[in-house]
Amino acid sequence: MSKRRSRTVSCLCLCGFALVAAASCTKQKDTQDYVPSQRGAVQPDAGGTLVDEATACAALTSAESSARKDLHCPAAAHTCPEYVRPAGGADCFQYEQASLDGCVDLFSSFTTCEDFALHPCLLSAVSKCDSTGGGEAGAGGAPSTEMPSEAGSAGTATSEAGAGGV
């Protein structure tokens, strides 16, 4: 009788597994409602002439202050140049005019005070840092043979870096 009981138990387990497997298969791709993500930080398209750090920071600070005043929002305390400078950056960045204009337009489009925190604007920065005297990543102090690179980290040469508005 134990063989019969063993077969019955095995058969029940197999049927249970088949039932669960069949129930979990569906032709429907999504089983949950689609909830789109909300827009966060904004970095407008870059381009145009390069603007020095002091000018970019003053223009961005002025645009935000004006937009906050129009919406009757509390003033934000930003210090220049840290407000626009990429994190950990030196004082050798310039900012693209189109990016600055985009941030000014963004601030003027805000309709609530909360928008300033929800959608910070990031300027496109271009590094004019002199990279002489340092080695490439992994080269352990070997003299650099590259031309000064655009904004980026050690061993990379990218043309833009996000900055400001936070």
Sequence and secondary structure as in RCSB ss.txt:
>XXXX:A:sequence
MSKRRSRTVSCLCLCGFALVAAASCTKQKDTQDYVPSQRGAVQPDAGGTLVDEATACAALTSAESSARKDLHCPA
AAHTCPEYVRPAGGADCFQYEQASLDGCVDLFSSFTTCEDFALHPCLLSAVSKCDSTGGGEAGAGGAPSTEMPSE
AGSAGTATSEAGAGGV
>XXXX:A:secstr
 HHHHHHHHHHHHHHHHHHHHHHH  S S  S         B     S EEEHHHHHHHHHHHHHHHHHHTT   
    TTTTTS TT  S EEEEHHHHHHHHHHHHH  STHHHHHS B EEEEE    TT   TTSTT    S   S
S  TT   S EEE   
